[in-house]
Amino acid sequence: MRASPAIPAAALKLSVAPMMDWTDTHCRVFHRLLAPNARLYSEMVHANAVIHGDRDRLLAMDSCEHPVALQLGGSEPALLAQAARIGVAHGFDEINLNCGCPSDRVQAGRFGACLMREPGLVAESVAAMVGAVDAPVTVKCRLGVDDDHDWRRFLAFIDTVADAGCRSFVIHARNAWLKGLSPKENREVPPLRYDWAYRLKQERPELQVVVNGGIADHDEALAHVSQVDGAMLGRAAYHDPYLLHRLDATLFGTPLRTRGELLRALRPHVDAQLARGVALKHIARHLLGLFHGQPGGRAFRQVLSEGAHKPGADWQLLDAALAVTGEARRIAA
Ligand SMILES: Cc1cc2nc3c(=O)[nH]c(=O)nc-3n(C[C@H](O)[C@H](O)[C@H](O)COP(=O)(O)O)c2cc1C
């Protein structure tokens, strides 16, 4: 059986989770600026959409984003293989299969977390993608579904998928409850059990294991990196993006820049997108948390959210938002 190439160890330490409606190309460009060494993930795109949909929009990606993974949804091996090929041809560095999403829509389509009950089908899908592309093919999954807390069943899922050629797993370290919980509740209610991700790494040291779920701050992320190959942050990275910058600095020695410096470094991207006709609101919405917890952070957010949707909004709005922060006031003093 052909094995997917391993991801270099350093490129696994820090990653930003795939998040529908959030981790689009503008968000990823911003995150790349903050964390030059993080691995970035797209929103989930269904294999059928990749094949038949508007690829320019669905697979939009900027060359500064590398390394960046395309996350696919689906469970038909031939379609996934075709979508993986298209994704890699578009420049994505990794193809990740979603085996963790619990939404009703996804269950109806027989993909996402319910695939944890079908390790054979996931293995077939992985084998088809590994056969189709030279890039790493990885899987993001939960610990189990509903009230199944059987370690051996979880390990058998991983082993079956690893035998099909997958070497890297992102473990969202809680179960998915497929009945009665919304996707949002499914990110909060089922208890986190990081010990299973750690145990997986101990029992299968040849596999690359990244832990995800509820990682809220810098020190927590570092503690995970000392146990497994990497930490993947979702909501904390989105709502407090400067956390990514601090983690990149700690893990990779990247020189620390201020929030204002980082924002100003985004200007070429913003100007280029505005020139292409992209409205500022599509970029600004990802920047709202940059001054999270800082003096003037709320005012920064307010200036952006009130102004970004207005016709003609441009870089001046970002300058105006920056001006109300404590950082700008400190520099001016
Ligand atoms: C708005 C939102 C959208 C998400 N969309 C996806 C998705 O497309 N694919 C996926 O595998 N997980 C998705 N997730 C789950 C995250 O990738 C992650 O597993 C989860 O939020 C737990 O990590 P966190 O506690 O660090 O946020 C989404 C989460 C959020 C908040």
Ligand as a Chemical Component Dictionary entry (heavy atoms), coordinates in Angstrom:
data_LIG
# 
_chem_comp.id                   LIG 
_chem_comp.type                 NON-POLYMER 
_chem_comp.pdbx_formal_charge   0 
_chem_comp.three_letter_code    LIG 
# 
loop_
_chem_comp_atom.comp_id 
_chem_comp_atom.atom_id 
_chem_comp_atom.alt_atom_id 
_chem_comp_atom.type_symbol 
_chem_comp_atom.charge 
_chem_comp_atom.model_Cartn_x 
_chem_comp_atom.model_Cartn_y 
_chem_comp_atom.model_Cartn_z 
_chem_comp_atom.pdbx_ordinal 
LIG C1  C1  C 0 -17.160 28.432 12.904 1  
LIG C2  C2  C 0 -16.526 27.055 12.906 2  
LIG C3  C3  C 0 -16.516 26.312 11.736 3  
LIG C4  C4  C 0 -15.902 25.041 11.712 4  
LIG N1  N1  N 0 -15.798 24.375 10.520 5  
LIG C5  C5  C 0 -15.071 23.232 10.463 6  
LIG C6  C6  C 0 -14.775 22.614 9.222  7  
LIG O1  O1  O 0 -15.124 23.097 8.137  8  
LIG N2  N2  N 0 -14.063 21.450 9.240  9  
LIG C7  C7  C 0 -13.628 20.892 10.414 10 
LIG O2  O2  O 0 -12.978 19.843 10.398 11 
LIG N3  N3  N 0 -13.889 21.465 11.592 12 
LIG C8  C8  C 0 -14.566 22.628 11.635 13 
LIG N4  N4  N 0 -14.749 23.246 12.835 14 
LIG C9  C9  C 0 -14.174 22.646 14.052 15 
LIG C10 C10 C 0 -12.757 23.172 14.275 16 
LIG O3  O3  O 0 -11.900 22.799 13.222 17 
LIG C11 C11 C 0 -12.195 22.615 15.599 18 
LIG O4  O4  O 0 -12.091 21.213 15.494 19 
LIG C12 C12 C 0 -13.070 22.954 16.786 20 
LIG O5  O5  O 0 -13.489 24.310 16.767 21 
LIG C13 C13 C 0 -12.329 22.682 18.104 22 
LIG O6  O6  O 0 -11.161 23.445 18.185 23 
LIG P1  P1  P 0 -11.092 24.821 19.042 24 
LIG O7  O7  O 0 -11.644 24.484 20.400 25 
LIG O8  O8  O 0 -9.648  25.195 19.069 26 
LIG O9  O9  O 0 -11.970 25.816 18.337 27 
LIG C14 C14 C 0 -15.353 24.499 12.888 28 
LIG C15 C15 C 0 -15.383 25.262 14.063 29 
LIG C16 C16 C 0 -15.947 26.523 14.076 30 
LIG C17 C17 C 0 -15.938 27.341 15.350 31 
# 
loop_
_chem_comp_bond.comp_id 
_chem_comp_bond.atom_id_1 
_chem_comp_bond.atom_id_2 
_chem_comp_bond.value_order 
_chem_comp_bond.pdbx_ordinal 
LIG C1  C2  SING 1  
LIG C2  C3  SING 2  
LIG C2  C16 DOUB 3  
LIG C3  C4  DOUB 4  
LIG C4  N1  SING 5  
LIG C4  C14 SING 6  
LIG N1  C5  DOUB 7  
LIG C5  C6  SING 8  
LIG C5  C8  SING 9  
LIG C6  O1  DOUB 10 
LIG C6  N2  SING 11 
LIG N2  C7  SING 12 
LIG C7  O2  DOUB 13 
LIG C7  N3  SING 14 
LIG N3  C8  DOUB 15 
LIG C8  N4  SING 16 
LIG N4  C9  SING 17 
LIG N4  C14 SING 18 
LIG C9  C10 SING 19 
LIG C10 O3  SING 20 
LIG C10 C11 SING 21 
LIG C11 O4  SING 22 
LIG C11 C12 SING 23 
LIG C12 O5  SING 24 
LIG C12 C13 SING 25 
LIG C13 O6  SING 26 
LIG O6  P1  SING 27 
LIG P1  O7  DOUB 28 
LIG P1  O8  SING 29 
LIG P1  O9  SING 30 
LIG C14 C15 DOUB 31 
LIG C15 C16 SING 32 
LIG C16 C17 SING 33 
# 
